[in-house]
């Protein structure tokens, strides 16, 4: 850090497997990616090219090279995985990831229905090619999954070979583990944590209030995802108690 300050919580150092921040790139230009990396790279662990943006990004290879120069792993959004799957192009997707040097793959079923045993089969198959992030939860706000089912799905997908399970919230943070207002479904979250190790869950938390909730509940090394590039430095400051919302979390009482 830039100067000495006492009573700052210990953040795990990179390359870390716990306390990670996943950033959602929804269409940064190559220059914007360079600018983003120049200031935020020490705090970014993974970048997701949101939903199907990789398909329509004209400078995809150049942008991937920017992240590669900073040794930041990149993966394509789960919607792209589902788009290939629903078209029976799974082998094409695997070859695509190899062609672009993608080392992480998100397996999701937020937009299409996949029998769960089949989804776990894809996870098991794809672990031979990449580190698997498996998303649990529906993008349909009307589809409410009870807590026991979240636990059952997460446990099975971790057993199938997923390195992390991602708790679905969409880019807006208004489905899945959140109500339509963005409010955390606290009972759901806390029940999940009775059965699933918190270090194996990436909580999608695009809104500041959602990030704060998980920082207060789990601590500065909680795994958070769907963070906007422009919010990266602000989030890291909040993680270590240098934002008003968390200012007193780590001070000696």
C-alpha positions in Angstrom: 0.0 0.0 0.0 1.1 3.6 -0.3 1.7 4.3 3.4 1.6 2.8 6.8 -1.7 2.6 8.6 -2.4 0.5 11.7 -5.6 -1.5 12.3 -6.0 -2.5 8.7 -7.4 -6.1 8.3 -5.2 -8.6 6.6 -6.2 -9.1 3.0 -5.0 -12.4 1.4 -2.3 -11.7 -1.2 -2.4 -12.6 -4.9 -2.6 -15.1 -6.3 -5.3 -15.8 -3.8 -8.1 -18.4 -3.8 -10.1 -16.7 -1.0 -11.1 -13.1 -0.8 -11.3 -12.8 -4.5 -12.9 -10.0 -6.5 -14.5 -10.9 -9.9 -15.1 -7.8 -12.1 -17.7 -7.7 -14.8 -16.5 -6.2 -18.1 -19.7 -5.4 -20.1 -17.9 -3.8 -23.1 -14.7 -1.9 -22.2 -12.6 -0.8 -25.1 -9.0 -1.9 -25.3 -7.9 1.5 -24.0 -10.4 1.4 -21.2 -9.2 -2.0 -20.2 -5.7 -0.7 -20.1 -6.8 2.3 -18.0 -8.7 0.0 -15.7 -5.8 -2.4 -15.2 -3.3 0.4 -14.6 -5.1 1.4 -11.4 -6.9 -1.7 -10.3 -4.8 -4.7 -11.3 -3.5 -5.4 -7.7 -7.0 -6.0 -6.5 -8.6 -7.8 -9.4 -8.6 -11.6 -9.4 -10.8 -12.5 -12.3 -12.5 -10.6 -15.1 -15.8 -11.8 -16.7 -16.8 -10.6 -20.1 -20.5 -10.3 -19.3 -23.2 -12.5 -20.9 -22.5 -12.7 -24.6 -20.4 -9.6 -25.1 -17.4 -11.6 -26.2 -19.3 -12.5 -29.4 -19.8 -8.9 -30.5 -16.6 -7.3 -29.2 -14.6 -6.3 -32.3 -11.2 -6.1 -30.5 -11.6 -9.3 -28.4 -8.1 -10.7 -28.8 -6.5 -7.3 -28.2 -8.5 -6.9 -25.0 -7.7 -10.4 -23.7 -4.0 -9.6 -24.3 -4.3 -6.5 -22.0 -5.6 -8.7 -19.2 -3.1 -11.4 -19.9 -0.2 -8.9 -19.6 -1.4 -8.4 -16.0 -1.9 -12.1 -15.4 -5.6 -11.6 -14.8 -7.7 -14.7 -15.8 -10.7 -13.9 -18.0 -13.8 -16.0 -18.7 -16.8 -15.6 -20.9 -20.2 -15.0 -19.3 -22.4 -18.0 -18.6 -25.0 -16.8 -21.1 -22.5 -17.5 -23.9 -21.9 -21.0 -22.5 -25.7 -21.6 -22.6 -26.0 -20.1 -26.1 -23.5 -22.7 -27.4 -25.1 -25.5 -25.4 -28.6 -24.9 -26.6 -27.3 -25.0 -30.2 -25.5 -28.3 -29.6 -22.1 -26.7 -30.0 -20.4 -27.7 -26.8 -17.2 -29.0 -28.6 -17.1 -25.7 -30.5 -17.2 -23.8 -27.2 -14.3 -25.9 -25.8 -12.3 -25.2 -28.9 -13.2 -21.5 -28.7 -11.9 -21.3 -25.1 -8.7 -23.0 -26.2 -8.3 -20.7 -29.2 -8.6 -17.6 -27.0 -6.5 -18.9 -24.1 -9.5 -18.9 -21.7 -8.5 -20.8 -18.5 -11.8 -20.4 -16.6 -15.2 -21.5 -17.8 -18.6 -20.6 -16.3 -21.2 -23.3 -16.4 -24.7 -21.9 -15.8 -28.3 -22.6 -16.5 -29.9 -19.2 -15.7 -31.4 -18.8 -19.2 -32.1 -22.4 -20.2 -33.3 -25.4 -18.3 -30.7 -28.2 -18.0 -31.4 -31.3 -15.9 -29.1 -31.0 -12.9 -27.4 -34.3 -13.4 -26.6 -33.2 -17.0 -25.2 -29.9 -15.7 -23.0 -31.7 -13.3 -21.8 -33.9 -16.2 -20.8 -30.7 -18.1 -18.9 -29.5 -15.1 -17.1 -32.8 -14.8 -16.2 -32.9 -18.5 -15.0 -29.3 -18.6 -12.7 -29.6 -15.6 -10.4 -31.4 -18.0 -10.0 -28.1 -19.9 -10.4 -25.2 -17.4 -11.1 -24.1 -13.9 -14.8 -24.2 -13.5 -17.1 -21.6 -12.0 -20.6 -22.9 -11.6 -23.5 -20.5 -11.3 -26.5 -21.4 -9.1 -29.8 -19.6 -9.3 -32.2 -18.4 -12.0 -32.3 -15.1 -13.8 -36.1 -15.4 -13.7 -37.2 -13.3 -10.7 -40.4 -15.3 -10.5 -38.5 -18.6 -10.0 -37.8 -18.7 -6.3 -35.5 -21.6 -5.3 -35.9 -22.7 -1.6 -32.8 -22.7 0.6 -32.5 -26.5 0.8 -32.4 -26.6 -3.0 -29.6 -24.0 -3.2 -27.6 -26.0 -0.8 -28.3 -29.3 -2.7 -27.3 -27.8 -6.0 -24.2 -26.1 -4.7 -23.0 -29.2 -3.0 -23.5 -31.3 -6.1 -21.7 -28.9 -8.4 -18.7 -28.6 -6.1 -18.6 -32.4 -5.9 -18.7 -32.5 -9.7 -15.5 -30.4 -9.9 -16.5 -26.7 -9.7 -13.8 -24.7 -8.0 -16.3 -22.1 -7.0 -20.1 -21.8 -7.1 -21.5 -18.4 -8.0 -24.6 -17.2 -6.2 -26.7 -15.6 -9.0 -27.8 -12.0 -8.9 -27.6 -10.8 -12.5 -25.7 -7.6 -13.4 -28.3 -5.5 -11.5 -28.4 -7.5 -8.3 -32.2 -8.0 -8.2 -32.8 -11.8 -8.5 -31.4 -15.0 -7.0 -30.0 -14.1 -3.5 -31.7 -10.7 -3.7 -35.3 -9.5 -3.8 -36.4 -7.3 -6.7 -35.5 -4.3 -4.6 -31.9 -5.4 -4.3 -32.4 -6.3 -0.6 -30.5 -9.4 0.5 -32.5 -12.6 1.2 -30.7 -12.9 4.5 -32.4 -16.1 5.6 -31.3 -17.8 2.4 -27.7 -16.6 2.6 -27.3 -17.6 6.2 -28.8 -21.0 5.6 -26.5 -21.6 2.7 -23.6 -20.7 4.9 -24.5 -23.5 7.4 -23.7 -26.1 4.8 -21.5 -24.6 2.1 -18.0 -23.3 2.9 -18.0 -19.5 2.4 -14.6 -19.7 0.7 -16.1 -21.8 -2.1 -18.9 -19.2 -2.9 -18.6 -16.1 -5.0 -21.5 -13.8 -4.1 -22.6 -11.6 -7.0 -22.9 -8.2 -5.4 -23.0 -5.3 -7.9 -24.6 -2.8 -5.4 -22.7 -1.1 -2.6 -25.3 -2.1 0.0 -24.9 -5.7 -1.0 -21.1 -5.6 -0.8 -21.4 -4.1 2.6 -23.7 -6.8 3.8 -21.2 -9.6 2.9 -18.3 -7.6 4.3 -20.1 -7.3 7.6 -21.3 -10.9 7.6 -18.1 -12.7 6.5 -15.3 -10.2 6.6 -12.8 -8.4 4.3 -11.9 -11.7 2.5 -15.3 -12.6 1.3 -15.5 -13.5 -2.4 -17.5 -10.9 -4.4 -18.5 -10.8 -8.0 -20.1 -8.7 -10.7 -18.2 -5.7 -9.6 -18.2 -2.8 -12.0 -14.7 -1.7 -13.1 -15.3 1.8 -12.0 -16.1 0.5 -8.4 -13.1 -1.6 -8.0 -10.9 0.8 -6.0 -13.9 1.9 -3.9 -14.7 -1.7 -3.1 -11.1 -2.4 -2.0 -11.1 0.6 0.2 -14.4 -0.6 1.8 -12.9 -4.1 2.3 -10.2 -2.7 4.5 -12.3 -0.2 6.5 -11.4 3.0 4.6 -14.9 4.0 3.5 -17.5 5.4 5.8 -19.7 2.3 5.7 -16.9 0.1 7.1 -14.8 2.7 8.9 -15.3 1.2 12.4 -15.3 -2.5 11.5 -11.7 -3.1 12.3 -10.8 -0.4 14.9 -9.9 -1.4 18.4 -12.8 -0.8 20.7 
